Amino acid sequence: MAIVCAAQEDTLRTAPWLDREFRYWQGDPMMHGPNGECIAGYTDEERRMSFFRDHRYQEVIFEDRGLTTLRIWQPGDCEPLQGDTVAVLTGIWSWVSDTLRVTVELTAQYPLEDVLEQYMKRNMDEPFVMSMPPTRVCTTERERRFWFDVGRLAEVVRTWD
């Protein structure tokens, strides 16, 4: 365990990236038709990311295989499974010079139907752990950088809510 100085401890007490889940979503939102009827939207990509106080990082990516040209595994690239896929990225984070640095250590892929029930019942205060081994483990970009831009978490390829 690393020794943390008092200034770093103060930063962690008020860190805007701890004790919350960041979300990124892309797709067609729900709309209303000319007669007020609801027109269902469509989610192409959904990501949920958390940074834990013990410096662990986790991102869960849901991919709908209905749109075959979309490559949501960026940064990095990993061929999705057949059918709807969930990827669980795990690693560690550090805060250096106003930049949140993440080292992705593992990317595990699962069929969506194997993940949903366990994911919905997860403890939000700790990383999500599957009770079964992944269908595939693959390599994606290992180093990522995040920063805060007008109160929102950002990286080169997306801005998180």
Buried (B, 14 or more C-beta within 10 A) or exposed (E): EEEEEEEBEEEBEEBEBBEEEBEBBEEEEEEEEEEEEEEEEEBBBBBBBBBBEEBBBBBBBBBBEEEEEBEBBBBBEBEBBEEBBBBBBBBBBEBEEEEBBBEBEBBBBBBBEBBBEBBEEEEEEEBBEBEEEBBBEBEBBEEBEBEEEEEEBBBEEBEBE
